[in-house]
Amino acid sequence: MSEDQEHKHNDGLLVAPAKPKLKKPNQYRVLLVNDDYTTMEFVVMVLESIFKKTREEAVQIMLHVHQKGKGLCGIFPREIAESKVQQVLEVAKDNEHPLQCTLEPE
């Protein structure tokens, strides 16, 4: 007798196992904002150390920030995105750079 048939023998009803519906957490885009003072090398270092980008990825993002005014560092759940923004702002302040980092809903 199959498992389905066994379930039907219990009052004639087929009972499916309950599956909780988990909502995917809201995602946030973390962006670096261009300024005229932060060095390109510092931006690359931030992207490599905080966002775990390869050298090539970091350079591409840095150039995008430089040319377009802002650039995407990654997409994360809110708590992680907020933490990344705070890390960037702290390392920039510690190194006397005005680099800004923001987040926005995906």
C-alpha positions, -999 to +999 in steps of 0.1 A: +000+000+000+014+034-010+018+063+014-011+081-004-034+051+000-025+049+037-035+086+041-068+080+024-077+052+048-076+078+076-112+091+073-110+090+035-091+123+033-058+129+017-036+149+040-006+168+026+022+176+048+021+213+059+047+234+042+053+268+058+053+296+033+085+315+039+086+350+025+119+359+009+134+389+028+133+423+011+165+429-007+185+462-007+210+476-032+242+489-017+256+518-037+289+538-036+286+575-045+313+593-064+331+623-049+361+644-060+384+635-031+383+597-024+411+580-044+402+553-069+426+529-051+408+534-018+375+526-035+390+494-050+403+485-015+368+490+000+352+469-027+377+441-022+377+441+016+341+448+025+323+434-005+347+406-013+351+416-049+380+404-071+405+430-082+389+430-117+353+434-103+364+461-079+381+481-107+350+478-129+327+490-102+351+518-092+352+530-128+314+529-131+311+549-099+337+574-112+319+578-146+282+575-137+282+590-102+273+559-083+277+521-086+262+489-073+283+470-047+258+442-041+223+433-032+216+420+003+189+415+030+183+447+049+204+439+080+235+429+059+231+459+036+229+483+066+260+466+081+279+470+048+270+507+045+282+512+081+315+494+075+322+516+044+314+548+062+336+538+092+366+528+071+362+560+050+361+582+081+390+564+097+410+571+065+398+606+062+379+600+029+344+615+023+333+584+005+295+579+008+276+546+007+238+543+006+212+516+003+179+515-015+152+489-018+156+465-047 
